[in-house]
């Protein structure tokens, strides 16, 4: 068989393999990390999976509604994948409709938080993962509370780093910021989405029933939550210290990091030691 024919047959076999598995188009990133897609209907979620035999750790990047895999590597106070990939199987998704990411889907104006939680749980289901831990930055805080509400039997323990919440003196901050930034950027990319839809989406997301606390759950829920949580407070406009500490005081199985933990930078390794100890203490033997 000549080399040209062999190449054509090999390429054809690879294409057939991809066609046989439309829900998971994989590519390999630097270092051998799998970078596949999870698909369900018209939702397509790009995610990174470090593989390995460690207990699953879902990582939710910060960056608000522009939450992407790249944020964890470039903008996070520490790189969670680099810190934990040797001990855990780290799974990180691009958020649906993050303008700088590769995930897409409909803008579900009537259930904004739950739509994204569907995506997170869908990725874990796609990977065959029943139980997992989760570490989330910024918007990851509200998402974690929603995961704990939606799937309490699946989330073993959670770390909320610089969690988002409602600052009493700036109650419309998240809505206003996304109407000026995320919304127009998304509409430029998606002619099927209008600013009217963006307004309805953000209103439901950031000005709804829990828009005086952590956006996704009530104080009564946090008070009743039996999942161990470690909160790492921040104190910036979108990450209010008061709300983070209120969740610590309410949650019956909460822990809190030192504060401030991001600055000076030599405090970050100390905070990471606590995160590592917390995860280890609650890590099951099997998923």
N, C-alpha and C positions, 0 to 999 in steps of 0.2 A: 504494500500500500504506500503510495507516494505521500510526502509530507503535507501537500496541500489538501488531499482527500482526507487524511487523518485529522487535520485541523478542522475541516468542515464538519466531519462527523462528531468530533468532540464538542464543537460549538452547538451543534444541533441537539446533542444529548443534554447539555447544560440548559438550553432554552426549554426543552421539554420538562426538565425537572422543575424549573421555575413555574411553568404553566400548570404543573400538577399541584402546586401549593400556593395559590394566589393570596392566601392570608399572611404569608411570611416571606417577604422578599428581603434577603439578607445580603449584607456586604460586610467586609472586615475592615475595622479601623486599625490604626497604628497600635501595635502591641497585641494584635490578635483578638481584640474585643469585637463581639458580634454586634452589628448595627442593623437590625431587621425592622420590618414594619408589621404592625398588627392591623388587620382590616375587619370591619364589620359594617356591612351595608355601605353607606357613603361616608363612613368615618375611617380615616387612615392615620394611625399613630406611629410615629418614628420613635424607636427607643434603643437604648444601649444596654447590653447584657454582658457582664463580665464572665458569666458561666461559672464553672468551678463547683465544688461540693459544699461550699459554705452555706450557712443558713441564709435564706433570701432577705435582702434589705432593699426596700423600695426607697429611692431617693427622689424627692420632689424639689426641683431647683427654684430659686427665687426669681425675681424679675417681674413680679406681678403677672399680668396676662401675656407677657412676653417671656414666660418661663420656658427655658430651653436647656438641653444638655450642655451647650456651650457655656451657659451662665455658671454652672457648677465649676467648670474648669478655669474660667476667666475672672469671675466677679465675686464668687463666694469667699467668705473669710478664710476658709480652708477647703481643699478639694476633697470631698467625701469619698470619691472613687479611689483616689490615691491613698487615702488614709485607711480605707476599710476593705479594699478588694482582696487582700490576702486572707482576711478572716471571714468575709461574707460574699455571697453572690449578689452583686450590686446591679440593680435594674433602674434605669433613669429614662423617663419619657420626655419628649418634647410635648408641651401642652398643645392641645387642639387650637388651631387658629392663632398661634403665636407668630407674628409677622416675620421674625427672623428664624423661625424653626421650619420643620418639614412635616408637621402634622396638620391635618385638615379635617373639616367636618362641618355640619350645619351649625348655625348659631341658634341654640335652643333658648329662646328668650324667656320661656316660662320656667326653665329649670337649669339655670346657669351653673350652679355648683354641682348639682347631681350629674349633669352631662359629663363634666370633667371627671367626677368620681367614677362614673361608668367606664370611662377610658382607662383609668388607673387599674380598676378591678379587672377590666377586660384584658389588659396586657398580662396581668398575673394569671388569669384563667388560661390565656393562650399559651403561657409557658408551663402550665400544669402545676402552678404553685397555689397551694391551699392556704397555708399560714405564712406570715412574713412579719418582719419589723419594718418600721418606716422612719425616715429622717427627712424633715422638710424645712426649707428656709422660707422666710417671708410669707408669701401666699400659701406656702406649704403648711403653715399653721392652721388656717381655716380648713384646708383640705384634709389635714389629719383628723381634726375634730369630726368632719363629715364622714371620713372612713370609719372612725370609731362608732359613729351612729349607725352607719349603713352595714358595717361588717365587723361587729365586735368580736365574733368568734374567729376571725381571721387575723386581726392585727394583734400581735403578741405584746409589743411595747412600742413606744413612739418617742421621738426626740423632736421638739419644736424649737428651731433656732431662729432668733430674731423674728418671732411670729407677728403677722399682721393683725390689726385690730382697729377698733373705732376710737380715735382720739376725740374726747369730748369737746374740746375747743375747736376741732376741725372735722366735723362730722361728715362732710361731703368730699373730703380729700381724695379718696380712691375713685369716686365717681368722676370728679372734675379732672383728675390727672389722666384717666383713661379716655375721657371724651376728647381731650386735647391731643393725646399721643397715640395710644393703641388703636382707638377707633378709626381715625383717619388713615392710619397706616394700613389697617386691615381692609378698609373699603377700597383703597388704591389697588390692592392685590386681588380683591374678590368683587367683581362687578355685580354678583348676585346678592351682596349684602349692602344695605343702605345705612346711613347715619341714623335714620329713624329706628331701625332694628337694633343698632348699637345702643341707642338711648334706652330702649325698652330692656335690653339685656343687662346693661349696667345698673339701671334703676332697680331691677329685681335682685341683682347680685349684691349691690352695695347700699341699698336704701330700703331693704326689706325688713322683715319682722325682727331679725337679730342684729340690726344695724346700730346697736349701742354696746356691742360686746365683741364677739369674734366672728361675726357674719353668718356662720353656718349652723350654730347650735345655741341653745339657751343656757343660762346659768344652771337651771335645774338639771339639764343633761350632764353638764360638767360635774355637778355635785354627785350625780349617780354613777358616773363612769368608773368602772372597775379595772380598766387597763392601766398599767404603769406608764406614766409619762414623765419625761425630763424636759423642763422648759429652760431655754437659754435666752433671757430677756435682752432686748435692745431698748433704746430710748431715742428714736428718731420719729419724725412726723408719721410715717406709715406703720411704725412698729412701737406702739406705746408701751412703756414700762408698766404703767398702772394696770392695763388690761392683762398683760402677761402675768403679773403677780396676782391679780385677782383669780385667774384660772388656776394658778398654783395653790392658792388658799382654798379654792373650792374643790378641786379634784382630790379624792380620797387617797389615791396612790401616786401622788406627784412628788417630784424632786425638782430642785432648782439649782442652776449653776451659779458660780460666782458672777458678780456684776461690778463693773463692766468686764466682759471677757474677751472682747475683740481688740481693745486698746488699753494700754500699749500692747504691741503684738506679742511680746513674750508671755502674755497671759493665755494666748490661744492654745499652746501645748498643754497647759494646766487644764483648761476646759475640755480638751480632747481626751485627756486621761479619764475625766469623769464620764464623758460620753462612752468611751470604750468599756469602762467598768459597768456602767448602767446596762449597756447592750449585753455584755457577757453574763451579767447576773440574771437576765431574763431570757436568755437564748435557750430554746428547747434543743433537745438532742436531734430531733428530726422535724421536718416541715409537715 
